[in-house]
Amino acid sequence: MGNYDVIIIGAGIIGCSIAHFLTKNDCNNVLVIDKGGIASDVTGICPGGIRQQWGTEINCVMSRESTKFFRAINDHLNPEYEIKFREVGYLYTFHSEKALENYKESVKLQNSLGIPTKILTPDEVSNIVPGINKESFIAASFCESDGFADDAYHVANSFALSAKRKGVTFISDEVENFEMVDGKIVGVKCKNRGLIKSKKVVNAAGLGSKKLAETAGVDLPIEFETRRILYTNRIEERLLEPLLVSFEKGFAAKQLTDGTLYCSYIGNDLESNYSMFDFQLKAAEVGMELFPPLEQVEFRTHIDGTYDSTPDHQAILGGVDGIEGYYQAVGMSGHGFMMSPAIGEAVAAIVVGVEPAINISSLNFRRFQNNKLIKEPSIV
């Protein structure tokens, strides 16, 4: 194959977003490689949540700007058919004064950055979620401009299609290693196509990024965390519009646009080899206490997803000191989809050597070497 200006490894939402934004910087001689094809891994099963309620400034800013993009995504990407972004909000319940007081600091941060999060009383919450048990919590936070783009697979493909229109090439192959000479990237070696040359590569390989980075001499501090989601069949009645989350109870639930209801138990008190019965029992126990209408539904299927989590639950973005031409967009820690427009724009800008709209230098790989981690407290 020919010589490319940039090669991106990974055609999930992050890789596809980077490809799209590279074309916005007039960088079109780009190759995207993924062994399974576009959105073939975790992006394809992502529920599509988009929230701005974070506890660190960098995440608030990236999610705020990404939400603006999602609001006008059809104008930006011109997809084959409409991408529906529904601003139904995220609602977090608090069950103790300590948890509430701690989260008020995050609300102050969000409000200072233009994110309209509010603290609500149980009575106010019941107007938004009529079936909620008002006696089970003392207050809640709600951001009405948070929302959902239900079809993450379609969103990723729309980023890819936008890039393809400008000349970006997508292929299916397995990248075995990065090729380097004197500390400089010269290309990638593929299982089927052999060496493909480029002086710039972006590791956006998701769950495969850690193993791949090792071939460039980079030890990524990524661990893998399983998230199980239970799904009902489609339900005609609208039971739950916002995403309902209780960090203290370890619970999250949402009804998607098509009527399907999903819920998950996100506490850490289950054994690592928990059974499906144990999981369903725990999810039902905490869920029905907070939201009694769950007793009316039957969860028929489940999907296990995986977070590629870093020690501070923040992404690793940008170049790596000492390796010329190597860039990373990895360790998304479960929030890659919702921040994909901001991440794609910033990483693409860094690759072509221009100033990104958002300064992401604090999320560079060197923070682990310098012990300057930015711990994100609000992980679902």
C-alpha positions as CSV (number, residue, x, y, z in Angstrom):
1,M,0.0,0.0,0.0
2,G,1.0,3.6,-0.4
3,N,2.6,6.1,2.0
4,Y,0.1,7.9,4.3
5,D,0.3,11.2,6.1
6,V,-1.4,9.7,9.1
7,I,-2.4,6.1,10.1
8,I,-5.1,5.6,12.8
9,I,-5.3,2.3,14.5
10,G,-8.9,1.7,15.6
11,A,-12.2,2.5,13.9
12,G,-14.3,2.9,17.0
13,I,-16.0,6.3,17.8
14,I,-12.6,7.8,18.8
15,G,-10.7,6.8,15.7
16,C,-13.5,7.8,13.4
17,S,-13.9,11.2,15.1
18,I,-10.1,11.8,14.8
19,A,-10.3,10.9,11.1
20,H,-13.2,13.3,10.6
21,F,-11.4,16.2,12.3
22,L,-8.1,15.5,10.4
23,T,-10.0,16.3,7.2
24,K,-11.2,19.6,8.8
25,N,-7.4,20.4,9.0
26,D,-7.0,19.5,5.3
27,C,-5.3,16.3,6.2
28,N,-7.0,13.7,3.9
29,N,-4.3,11.2,3.0
30,V,-5.3,9.2,6.1
31,L,-5.6,5.4,6.6
32,V,-7.8,3.9,9.4
33,I,-7.2,0.3,10.3
34,D,-9.4,-1.9,12.4
35,K,-9.3,-5.7,12.5
36,G,-13.1,-5.9,13.0
37,G,-14.3,-2.9,11.0
38,I,-16.1,0.3,12.0
39,A,-17.6,0.3,15.5
40,S,-17.0,-3.5,15.8
41,D,-16.1,-3.5,19.4
42,V,-17.3,-1.5,22.5
43,T,-18.6,1.4,20.4
44,G,-21.1,-0.9,18.8
45,I,-22.8,-1.8,22.2
46,C,-22.5,1.7,23.8
47,P,-25.9,2.9,25.1
48,G,-25.1,6.4,23.8
49,G,-25.3,8.6,26.9
50,I,-23.9,12.1,26.8
51,R,-23.5,14.0,30.0
52,Q,-21.7,17.1,31.3
53,Q,-21.9,16.4,35.0
54,W,-18.2,15.8,35.9
55,G,-15.9,16.6,38.7
56,T,-12.9,17.9,36.8
57,E,-12.6,21.0,34.7
58,I,-11.1,19.2,31.7
59,N,-14.0,16.7,31.5
60,C,-16.6,19.4,32.0
61,V,-15.2,21.4,29.2
62,M,-14.7,18.5,26.8
63,S,-18.2,17.2,27.5
64,R,-19.8,20.7,27.2
65,E,-18.2,21.2,23.8
66,S,-19.1,17.7,22.7
67,T,-22.7,18.3,23.7
68,K,-22.8,21.4,21.5
69,F,-21.5,19.2,18.6
70,F,-24.1,16.5,19.3
71,R,-26.8,19.1,19.3
72,A,-25.9,20.0,15.7
73,I,-24.4,16.7,14.7
74,N,-26.5,16.3,11.6
75,D,-25.2,19.6,10.2
76,H,-21.7,18.6,11.0
77,L,-21.7,15.1,9.6
78,N,-24.5,15.0,7.0
79,P,-25.3,11.4,7.9
80,E,-27.2,9.0,5.6
81,Y,-30.1,9.3,7.9
82,E,-30.9,11.5,10.9
83,I,-28.9,11.0,14.2
84,K,-31.4,11.7,17.0
85,F,-29.9,13.4,20.0
86,R,-32.5,13.7,22.8
87,E,-31.8,16.2,25.7
88,V,-33.6,14.2,28.4
89,G,-31.1,14.9,31.2
90,Y,-29.0,12.9,33.7
91,L,-30.4,12.8,37.3
92,Y,-28.2,11.8,40.2
93,T,-29.8,11.0,43.5
94,F,-28.1,11.5,46.9
95,H,-28.9,9.5,50.0
96,S,-26.7,11.2,52.6
97,E,-25.7,14.7,53.5
98,K,-22.1,13.9,53.0
99,A,-22.5,12.7,49.4
100,L,-24.7,15.8,48.7
101,E,-22.2,18.2,50.1
102,N,-19.4,16.6,48.2
103,Y,-21.2,16.8,45.0
104,K,-22.2,20.5,45.5
105,E,-18.5,21.3,44.7
106,S,-18.9,19.6,41.3
107,V,-22.1,21.6,40.7
108,K,-20.2,24.8,41.4
109,L,-17.6,23.8,38.9
110,Q,-20.1,22.8,36.3
111,N,-22.1,26.1,36.7
112,S,-18.9,28.2,36.5
113,L,-18.3,26.6,33.1
114,G,-21.7,27.2,31.8
115,I,-23.2,23.8,32.5
116,P,-26.8,24.3,33.9
117,T,-26.8,21.6,36.6
118,K,-29.3,22.2,39.5
119,I,-29.8,20.6,42.9
120,L,-33.5,19.5,43.2
121,T,-35.6,18.4,46.1
122,P,-37.4,15.0,46.0
123,D,-40.7,16.7,45.2
124,E,-39.1,18.5,42.2
125,V,-37.5,15.2,41.1
126,S,-40.9,13.5,41.1
127,N,-42.1,16.0,38.5
128,I,-39.3,14.7,36.2
129,V,-39.5,11.0,37.2
130,P,-43.1,10.4,38.4
131,G,-42.5,6.9,39.6
132,I,-39.5,7.6,41.8
133,N,-39.6,6.8,45.5
134,K,-39.2,10.2,47.1
135,E,-38.5,8.7,50.5
136,S,-35.4,6.9,49.3
137,F,-33.2,10.0,48.8
138,I,-32.7,13.5,50.2
139,A,-31.8,15.5,47.0
140,A,-30.7,15.1,43.4
141,S,-28.7,16.9,40.8
142,F,-30.1,17.3,37.3
143,C,-28.7,18.7,34.1
144,E,-31.4,19.1,31.5
145,S,-29.1,19.5,28.5
146,D,-27.5,16.1,29.1
147,G,-28.9,13.4,26.9
148,F,-28.7,10.5,24.5
149,A,-27.8,9.6,21.0
150,D,-29.1,6.1,21.2
151,D,-27.4,4.6,18.1
152,A,-23.6,4.8,18.8
153,Y,-22.9,2.5,15.9
154,H,-24.7,4.9,13.5
155,V,-22.8,7.9,15.0
156,A,-19.4,6.2,14.5
157,N,-20.3,5.2,11.0
158,S,-21.4,8.8,10.3
159,F,-18.0,10.1,11.4
160,A,-16.4,7.6,9.2
161,L,-18.6,8.4,6.2
162,S,-17.8,12.1,6.6
163,A,-14.1,11.2,6.6
164,K,-14.5,8.9,3.6
165,R,-16.1,11.7,1.6
166,K,-12.9,13.7,2.0
167,G,-10.6,10.8,0.9
168,V,-9.9,8.9,4.1
169,T,-9.4,5.2,3.6
170,F,-10.7,2.5,5.9
171,I,-9.4,-1.1,5.9
172,S,-9.9,-4.2,7.9
173,D,-6.6,-5.8,9.1
174,E,-4.8,-6.5,12.3
175,V,-1.9,-4.2,13.3
176,E,0.8,-6.4,14.8
177,N,3.3,-3.7,15.8
178,F,4.5,-0.2,15.2
179,E,7.7,0.1,13.0
180,M,10.3,2.6,14.3
181,V,13.8,3.7,13.3
182,D,15.9,5.8,15.7
183,G,12.9,6.6,17.9
184,K,10.8,7.7,15.0
185,I,7.7,6.1,13.7
186,V,8.0,4.9,10.1
187,G,4.8,2.9,9.8
188,V,2.8,-0.1,11.0
189,K,3.1,-3.8,10.3
190,C,-0.2,-5.5,9.5
191,K,-1.0,-9.2,9.7
192,N,-2.2,-9.4,6.1
193,R,-0.8,-6.4,4.3
194,G,2.7,-6.2,5.9
195,L,4.4,-2.8,6.3
196,I,2.3,0.3,5.6
197,K,4.4,3.5,5.8
198,S,3.6,6.7,7.6
199,K,5.6,9.1,9.8
200,K,2.5,9.6,12.1
201,V,0.4,7.0,13.7
202,V,-2.4,7.4,16.2
203,N,-3.1,4.5,18.7
204,A,-6.9,4.6,19.1
205,A,-7.3,0.9,19.4
206,G,-9.6,0.8,22.5
207,L,-9.3,-2.5,24.3
208,G,-6.3,-3.4,22.1
209,S,-4.4,-0.2,22.8
210,K,-2.4,-1.5,25.7
211,K,-0.9,-4.5,23.9
212,L,-0.3,-2.5,20.8
213,A,1.5,0.4,22.7
214,E,4.0,-2.2,24.1
215,T,5.4,-2.6,20.5
216,A,6.4,1.1,20.7
217,G,7.9,0.7,24.2
218,V,5.0,2.4,25.9
219,D,3.5,0.7,29.1
220,L,0.0,2.0,29.3
221,P,-1.5,2.0,32.9
222,I,-4.8,0.6,31.7
223,E,-6.9,-2.0,33.4
224,F,-10.1,-3.6,32.1
225,E,-13.4,-3.3,34.0
226,T,-16.5,-5.2,33.1
227,R,-19.9,-3.4,33.0
228,R,-23.0,-5.5,32.6
229,I,-26.3,-3.9,31.4
230,L,-29.7,-5.6,31.6
231,Y,-32.3,-4.9,28.9
232,T,-36.0,-5.4,28.7
233,N,-38.0,-5.9,25.6
234,R,-39.5,-2.7,24.1
235,I,-42.1,-1.1,26.4
236,E,-44.8,1.1,25.0
237,E,-45.3,3.2,28.2
238,R,-42.6,5.8,28.8
239,L,-41.4,5.1,32.4
240,L,-38.1,6.8,32.7
241,E,-36.8,9.7,30.5
242,P,-33.6,10.9,32.1
243,L,-30.7,8.6,33.0
244,L,-31.3,7.8,36.7
245,V,-28.1,7.2,38.7
246,S,-27.3,6.6,42.3
247,F,-23.6,6.5,43.0
248,E,-24.2,5.5,46.6
249,K,-26.5,2.6,45.7
250,G,-24.5,1.6,42.7
251,F,-27.4,1.8,40.3
252,A,-28.2,3.3,36.9
253,A,-31.2,3.0,34.6
254,K,-32.7,4.6,31.5
255,Q,-35.4,4.0,28.9
256,L,-34.1,4.3,25.4
257,T,-35.9,6.0,22.5
258,D,-37.2,2.7,21.1
259,G,-38.9,1.9,24.5
260,T,-36.3,-0.6,25.7
261,L,-35.4,-0.1,29.4
262,Y,-31.9,-0.9,30.7
263,C,-30.4,-0.9,34.1
264,S,-27.1,-1.8,35.7
265,Y,-25.6,-2.4,39.1
266,I,-22.4,-0.5,39.4
267,G,-21.5,-1.2,43.0
268,N,-18.2,-2.9,43.9
269,D,-19.5,-5.4,46.5
270,L,-20.2,-8.3,44.1
271,E,-17.5,-11.0,43.8
272,S,-15.5,-10.8,40.5
273,N,-17.0,-14.1,39.3
274,Y,-20.6,-13.1,40.1
275,S,-23.4,-15.1,38.5
276,M,-26.1,-13.7,36.3
277,F,-28.6,-14.4,39.1
278,D,-26.5,-12.6,41.7
279,F,-26.3,-9.5,39.4
280,Q,-30.0,-9.4,38.6
281,L,-30.9,-9.8,42.2
282,K,-28.7,-7.0,43.3
283,A,-29.8,-4.7,40.5
284,A,-33.4,-5.4,41.2
285,E,-33.0,-4.9,45.0
286,V,-31.4,-1.4,44.7
287,G,-33.4,-0.4,41.6
288,M,-36.9,-1.1,43.0
289,E,-36.1,0.7,46.2
290,L,-35.3,3.9,44.2
291,F,-37.7,3.4,41.3
292,P,-40.6,1.0,42.2
293,P,-42.0,0.7,38.6
294,L,-39.0,-1.6,37.8
295,E,-41.1,-4.3,39.5
296,Q,-43.4,-4.2,36.5
297,V,-40.8,-5.0,33.9
298,E,-38.9,-8.1,33.0
299,F,-35.2,-8.0,31.9
300,R,-34.8,-10.4,29.1
301,T,-31.2,-9.9,27.8
302,H,-27.9,-8.5,28.9
303,I,-24.7,-7.2,27.4
304,D,-21.3,-7.2,29.0
305,G,-19.1,-4.2,28.0
306,T,-15.6,-3.3,29.1
307,Y,-14.0,-0.1,30.2
308,D,-10.3,0.5,29.4
309,S,-9.7,2.4,32.7
310,T,-6.7,4.4,33.8
311,P,-5.7,5.0,37.5
312,D,-7.4,8.5,37.5
313,H,-10.3,7.4,35.2
314,Q,-9.2,9.9,32.6
315,A,-8.2,9.4,28.9
316,I,-4.6,9.5,27.7
317,L,-4.3,11.9,24.8
318,G,-1.6,13.3,22.6
319,G,2.0,12.4,21.9
320,V,4.6,10.5,23.9
321,D,7.9,12.2,24.8
322,G,10.8,10.5,23.0
323,I,8.8,8.9,20.2
324,E,8.4,11.1,17.2
325,G,5.2,10.6,15.3
326,Y,3.4,8.5,17.8
327,Y,0.1,9.7,19.3
328,Q,-2.5,8.2,21.7
329,A,-6.2,8.5,22.2
330,V,-6.7,5.6,24.7
331,G,-7.9,4.8,28.2
332,M,-11.3,6.3,27.8
333,S,-12.5,4.9,31.1
334,G,-16.1,4.6,29.8
335,H,-16.6,8.1,28.6
336,G,-15.1,8.0,25.1
337,F,-18.4,8.2,23.2
338,M,-19.8,11.2,24.9
339,M,-16.5,13.2,24.6
340,S,-15.6,11.9,21.1
341,P,-16.1,15.2,19.3
342,A,-13.9,17.2,21.6
343,I,-11.3,14.4,21.8
344,G,-11.3,13.9,18.0
345,E,-10.9,17.7,17.4
346,A,-8.1,18.1,19.9
347,V,-6.0,15.0,18.9
348,A,-6.4,15.8,15.2
349,A,-5.1,19.3,15.9
350,I,-2.1,18.0,17.8
351,V,-1.3,15.5,15.0
352,V,-1.2,18.2,12.3
353,G,0.6,20.7,14.6
354,V,-2.0,23.3,15.3
355,E,-3.4,24.6,18.6
356,P,-6.5,22.6,19.6
357,A,-9.7,24.4,20.7
358,I,-9.4,22.7,24.1
359,N,-6.1,22.4,25.9
360,I,-5.7,18.7,26.6
361,S,-2.1,18.8,27.8
362,S,-3.1,17.8,31.3
363,L,-4.2,14.4,29.9
364,N,-0.9,13.6,28.3
365,F,0.8,10.3,29.1
366,R,3.6,12.2,31.0
367,R,1.2,12.8,33.9
368,F,1.9,9.3,35.1
369,Q,5.6,9.8,35.0
370,N,5.3,13.2,36.8
371,N,2.7,11.9,39.2
372,K,0.2,14.6,38.2
373,L,-2.9,12.6,37.9
374,I,-6.3,14.3,37.6
375,K,-8.8,12.0,39.5
376,E,-12.3,12.0,38.1
377,P,-14.8,11.2,40.9
378,S,-18.0,10.9,38.8
379,I,-17.7,7.5,37.1
380,V,-20.8,5.5,36.2
